[in-house]
Amino acid sequence: MHSHNHEKEQQQADSPADPVFDSLRKRGHRVTAQRELILQIFRDLPHGQHLSAEELHGALVERGSSVSLATAYRTLKLLTSMGLLRELDFAEGHKHYELKQDDLPHQHIICTRCNSTLEFEDHFLEEAGQKIGARYNFDVVDAQFKIFGLCPDCRKLSR
């Protein structure tokens, strides 16, 4: 009886009618409960918020998951390689990840003192990325533009 219940859980985890999960399945990947939970954590984040692997692992543990940090890293890499997450490097020595949503801005301005990050949208930059890709005969799938500086709060502190 107990194992039957586990099968049912696995079935439910593998069954959501969702474009993201459909895309995983089409590429031959199983939608495990853990992958579903990781994507849900990213979906629940306020717009513009990113997570490092350590922060994701903390969120998984908070939700009762026993996933190891190594598995969290591997799953982040897999979901990034499949185009479901975007990997961001804010020059902090570790990467951050966000849900890849093509209709939302993905340019960032980062404070070099407090690491606060602001997302902005600039169609000129997006066009420039496409033009540069075309110039070198690349099909651009993602372009990220980062500006580093001091945010208004940190600028006040340095006066």
N, C-alpha and C positions, 0 to 999 in steps of 0.2 A: 504494500500500500504506500509506504513512504517513497519508494523509488518512482512510483507512478506520478506522485506529486512533483518530483524533480523534473520528470519528462515534460510535464505540463508547463512548468516554469520555463524550460528551455524552448519549448514550442512558442510560448508567448513572446519570449525575447526575440525569437527569430521571425515573428510574423507581422510586425507593424507595417501597414501600407504607407510608406514614407519614401519620397524620392531619394533621400540620402541612403536609406537602407537598401532600396532597390538597386542603386548604383553600386553599393558594396557587393550585393549578391551577383549582379551581372558580371562583375570582375572576378567571380569565383571565391569571394571572401564570405565567411559565415558572419552573421550578425550575432555575436555572442552577447550575453547579458552585460558583460563588462564593457564591450565597445559601445553598446547602446547607452549605458550609464555615463561613459565618458562624453559622448556626444550630447547627452542631456545636460550634463554639467556646463558644457560650453554654451548650449542654448539658453540656459538659465542665467548666464552672466549678463549684467547690464551692458548695453551697447558701448563699445570702446574699451571694455576690460579684457585683459589678456591674462593667461596663466602660464607659469613655468611648470616644468615636470613635477617639481617638489610641491608647488601649490595645488596642482591637480591631484597628486597623491594624497595630500592632506584632505582635499574635498572628498575623495573616494573613501578614505578611512572614516570621515565624518558621516558618510552615508552607509556605513556598515560593510564596506567592501574590504576583502582581505588581499587585494591586488598589491603586489610588491612594486617598489619604485622602479625596478628594472623593467617590469611588465608595462608600467605606465609609460616609460620612455619608448619602449618598442611600439606600443599602440599609438603614441603620438607620431612617431616616424611613419608608421603605416598609414594613418589617416591623413598625414601631410602628403605622402607620396601619391595618395589617391585623390588629392585635390579637395578634401573635405575640410582640412584645417590649413591655416597659413602659418608658416614659421617666421617669427620675427626676431631680429637680432638687434638689441638696443645697446650693444657694446657693454654689457654688464657681466660678461663671463658666462652667462647661461642664456638659453633661448626662451622665448615666450611663444605662446600659441594662441590663435583665435579662430573662431568658426569662419570659414571662407564664405562670404556672401558677396557675390559680384555686384549687387546693387548698392552696397554700402561703401563709404570712403575707406581707403586703406593706405593713406599717407599719414605719417606720424611726425610730430614735433616733440622732442624729448628734452627734459631739463637735465643738464649734466650734473647738477648738484643733488636734487631730490628724486630723480628718475621719474617724475610725473610725466605722463604721456597724454598728448592731446591728439585725437584723430581729426583730420580735415580732408576735404574733397577739393581737388583742383583738376578740372578737365584738361587744362593746358598740359599738366604733368602727365596725365594718362595718354594724351595724344602724342606727347614727346616720346614716351616709352614705346608706343606703337611705331612711330617714325624711325626711332633708333633701331628697333628690332628689324624693321623692313630694310633699312640701309645695310644691315649685315646679314640679310636673308634669313632671319629668325622668325618663327611663329611665336609671338609673345603670348604666354599663358598667364603671366602675373608680373607686375612691375611694382616695386615698393620704393618709396621715396622717403628719406628720413632727414629731418633737420634737427641739429643739436644746438642747445643754447640754454640761457637761464630764464626760468619762468618768472612772472611778475613778483611772486612771493620771495623767491631766492634773490632776485635783483634788489629788492628792498633791503634784505638782510646784508647784502654786500656793500651797501652805501655807508 
